[in-house]
Amino acid sequence: MQLITEAVVYQLKHDTQGRITAANYYDWNKISHRVTAENFVLAANRHRNVEAAADVQQ
């Protein structure tokens, strides 16, 4: 298993049965990559800036 960190997936490819077969992503330097595999584990993260946090608290 390979863990790829600091990546932003911008496209998932799937086969005719709906299974993910490839992921296109940008690395930290905004260089595009493509990875193929039989299994994928995707994790999401959301960044909140100080202004957004302040709006929520008001």
N, CA, C and O of each residue as an XYZ file, in Angstrom:
232
protein
N       0.846     -1.173      0.000
C       0.000      0.000      0.000
C       0.891      1.235      0.000
O       1.920      1.269      0.675
N       0.494      2.231     -0.749
C       1.219      3.498     -0.817
C       0.330      4.611     -0.311
O      -0.823      4.723     -0.730
N       0.846      5.438      0.585
C       0.120      6.592      1.094
C       0.670      7.840      0.419
O       1.869      8.109      0.486
N      -0.199      8.595     -0.226
C       0.196      9.838     -0.889
C      -0.398     10.983     -0.092
O      -1.618     11.109      0.017
N       0.468     11.817      0.462
C       0.002     12.945      1.273
C       0.153     14.238      0.486
O       0.803     14.278     -0.558
N      -0.455     15.286      1.007
C      -0.401     16.619      0.399
C      -0.777     16.573     -1.078
O      -0.098     17.149     -1.927
N      -1.870     15.877     -1.362
C      -2.354     15.724     -2.733
C      -3.810     16.170     -2.807
O      -4.577     16.022     -1.855
N      -4.161     16.712     -3.952
C      -5.550     17.128     -4.200
C      -6.055     16.355     -5.415
O      -5.612     16.589     -6.540
N      -6.974     15.443     -5.181
C      -7.549     14.660     -6.279
C      -8.530     15.543     -7.031
O      -9.422     16.147     -6.435
N      -8.358     15.613     -8.338
C      -9.279     16.424     -9.141
C     -10.116     15.582    -10.100
O     -11.043     16.097    -10.725
N      -9.799     14.291    -10.223
C     -10.606     13.450    -11.110
C     -10.428     11.980    -10.737
O      -9.310     11.511    -10.519
N     -11.540     11.268    -10.667
C     -11.521      9.823    -10.468
C     -12.044      9.162    -11.730
O     -13.054      9.594    -12.286
N     -11.371      8.127    -12.183
C     -11.812      7.358    -13.345
C     -12.397      6.049    -12.853
O     -11.928      5.479    -11.869
N     -13.433      5.571    -13.547
C     -14.068      4.316    -13.132
C     -14.320      3.426    -14.338
O     -14.330      3.880    -15.483
N     -14.524      2.144    -14.049
C     -14.824      1.194    -15.117
C     -16.332      1.136    -15.347
O     -17.080      1.907    -14.746
N     -16.778      0.239    -16.202
C     -18.202      0.151    -16.552
C     -19.064     -0.318    -15.386
O     -20.285     -0.160    -15.412
N     -18.432     -0.893    -14.363
C     -19.185     -1.340    -13.185
C     -19.150     -0.319    -12.056
O     -19.659     -0.580    -10.967
N     -18.549      0.847    -12.311
C     -18.528      1.914    -11.327
C     -17.384      1.848    -10.331
O     -17.341      2.649     -9.397
N     -16.460      0.921    -10.505
C     -15.314      0.809     -9.592
C     -14.234      1.800    -10.004
O     -13.926      1.938    -11.188
N     -13.664      2.485     -9.027
C     -12.591      3.434     -9.311
C     -11.369      2.664     -9.781
O     -10.961      1.687     -9.154
N     -10.784      3.112    -10.896
C      -9.610      2.452    -11.462
C      -8.387      3.366    -11.493
O      -7.258      2.883    -11.584
N      -8.601      4.686    -11.417
C      -7.486      5.627    -11.456
C      -7.891      6.934    -10.786
O      -9.070      7.279    -10.711
N      -6.885      7.646    -10.305
C      -7.102      8.967     -9.711
C      -6.069      9.925    -10.281
O      -4.878      9.617    -10.325
N      -6.531     11.082    -10.713
C      -5.640     12.157    -11.140
C      -5.581     13.156     -9.992
O      -6.611     13.540     -9.437
N      -4.375     13.570     -9.644
C      -4.229     14.480     -8.508
C      -3.082     15.453     -8.733
O      -2.185     15.217     -9.542
N      -3.140     16.565     -7.981
C      -2.057     17.540     -7.959
C      -1.265     17.346     -6.673
O      -1.841     17.161     -5.600
N       0.054     17.392     -6.788
C       0.870     17.341     -5.585
C       1.016     18.749     -5.009
O       0.413     19.696     -5.515
N       1.816     18.885     -3.954
C       1.974     20.157     -3.259
C       2.501     21.251     -4.176
O       2.231     22.431     -3.952
N       3.262     20.863     -5.222
C       3.823     21.832     -6.166
C       2.932     22.048     -7.383
O       3.357     22.642     -8.374
N       1.707     21.567     -7.304
C       0.704     21.706     -8.358
C       1.090     20.986     -9.646
O       0.737     21.418    -10.743
N       1.820     19.879     -9.496
C       2.172     19.031    -10.631
C       1.164     17.889    -10.684
O       0.881     17.247     -9.673
N       0.630     17.647    -11.875
C      -0.406     16.629    -12.044
C       0.211     15.226    -12.112
O       1.256     15.019    -12.728
N      -0.467     14.269    -11.461
C      -0.049     12.870    -11.454
C      -1.277     11.989    -11.671
O      -2.411     12.413    -11.446
N      -1.031     10.767    -12.108
C      -2.107      9.779    -12.260
C      -1.642      8.491    -11.598
O      -0.514      8.044    -11.809
N      -2.510      7.907    -10.806
C      -2.196      6.646    -10.149
C      -3.323      5.660    -10.430
O      -4.498      6.025    -10.402
N      -2.960      4.413    -10.698
C      -3.947      3.357    -10.904
C      -3.774      2.312     -9.810
O      -2.676      2.116     -9.291
N      -4.865      1.650     -9.469
C      -4.814      0.631     -8.423
C      -6.097     -0.191     -8.448
O      -7.074      0.170     -9.103
N      -6.071     -1.289     -7.730
C      -7.282     -2.096     -7.577
C      -8.166     -1.553     -6.470
O      -9.388     -1.688     -6.532
N      -7.561     -0.937     -5.451
C      -8.299     -0.386     -4.316
C      -7.810      1.024     -4.019
O      -6.621      1.321     -4.134
N      -8.744      1.885     -3.636
C      -8.431      3.259     -3.268
C      -9.044      3.574     -1.918
O     -10.141      3.112     -1.603
N      -8.341      4.357     -1.126
C      -8.878      4.914      0.113
C      -8.696      6.417     -0.003
O      -7.572      6.905     -0.118
N      -9.797      7.149      0.028
C      -9.748      8.604     -0.097
C     -10.123      9.237      1.231
O     -11.041      8.774      1.908
N      -9.421     10.283      1.601
C      -9.730     11.025      2.826
C      -9.877     12.489      2.457
O      -9.175     12.991      1.580
N     -10.781     13.162      3.122
C     -11.031     14.571      2.820
C     -10.705     15.425      4.033
O     -10.799     14.983      5.178
N     -10.323     16.652      3.750
C     -10.023     17.604      4.800
C     -10.522     18.964      4.336
O     -10.474     19.287      3.149
N     -10.990     19.737      5.270
C     -11.492     21.077      4.947
C     -10.741     22.075      5.804
O     -10.646     21.927      7.023
N     -10.210     23.092      5.148
C      -9.490     24.141      5.872
C     -10.426     25.308      6.120
O     -11.150     25.747      5.227
N     -10.399     25.798      7.340
C     -11.182     26.993      7.667
C     -10.219     28.118      7.962
O      -9.265     27.946      8.720
N     -10.463     29.251      7.375
C      -9.600     30.384      7.688
C     -10.166     31.166      8.866
O     -11.287     30.908      9.303
N      -9.411     32.101      9.371
C      -9.813     32.866     10.556
C     -11.089     33.645     10.299
O     -11.941     33.728     11.184
N     -11.245     34.217      9.117
C     -12.451     35.000      8.804
C     -13.694     34.118      8.826
O     -14.731     34.530      9.348
N     -13.608     32.911      8.267
C     -14.756     32.008      8.267
C     -15.110     31.614      9.686
O     -16.290     31.546     10.032
N     -14.117     31.354     10.508
C     -14.367     30.990     11.906
C     -15.019     32.151     12.647
O     -15.917     31.941     13.462
N     -14.572     33.370     12.370
C     -15.149     34.542     13.022
C     -16.602     34.728     12.615
O     -17.427     35.094     13.452
N     -16.936     34.487     11.358
C     -18.308     34.605     10.889
C     -19.223     33.622     11.598
O     -20.358     33.961     11.930
N     -18.751     32.430     11.828
C     -19.554     31.399     12.479
C     -19.827     31.754     13.927
O     -20.912     31.477     14.438
N     -18.868     32.357     14.588
C     -18.996     32.661     16.016
C     -19.860     33.886     16.284
O     -20.314     34.063     17.415
N     -20.104     34.730     15.301
C     -20.869     35.955     15.523
C     -22.342     35.736     15.587
O     -23.100     36.688     15.770
